[in-house]
Amino acid sequence: MRVLPVLTERLALKCEQLVSIDLVPSVLERANARCRRFPQVEFRRMTFPDELPEGRFDLIVLSEVGYYLSASALAFAQTRLYQALAPRGQLLLVHWTPFVHDYPLTGDEVHDAFFADAQPGGVLRHLYGDRAETYRIDLFERS
């Protein structure tokens, strides 16, 4: 099961405008059906990181996606995400952390790549982090 339908529905309760993207049409259909009552929610079929919605965003959530990218694609994604974040916009990362043999990266490697940009004078500032046995959450803010 993909988390897009549930996560988008929960975010919709707190957002004035929400754009949610995924590559898989059936996931978008389920999410759209679940969020039909929220007029502020829009769904788009896009290939991340090559495609992103236009504009600057106060919050970007990267959930269960980063470990599917190669290291070079993740570096490209980081650049794109930083460009899309509004000043003081927040970036929330949520990833499964156990090793999966056919994923190019682990969840920890994804988060660590963003931490590299959260050093003094960097693009990001780390606001919050939590780790459970099988997942990790980190919240950053654009400097």
Secondary structure, DSSP 8 states (H G I E B T S, - for coil): --SHHHHHHHHHTT-SSEEEEES-HHHHHHHHHHTTT-TTEEEEE--TTT---SS-EEEEEEES-GGGS-HHHHHHHHHHHHHHEEEEEEEEEEEE-S--TTSSS-HHHHHHHHHGGGSTTSSEEEEEEEE-SSEEEEEEEE-
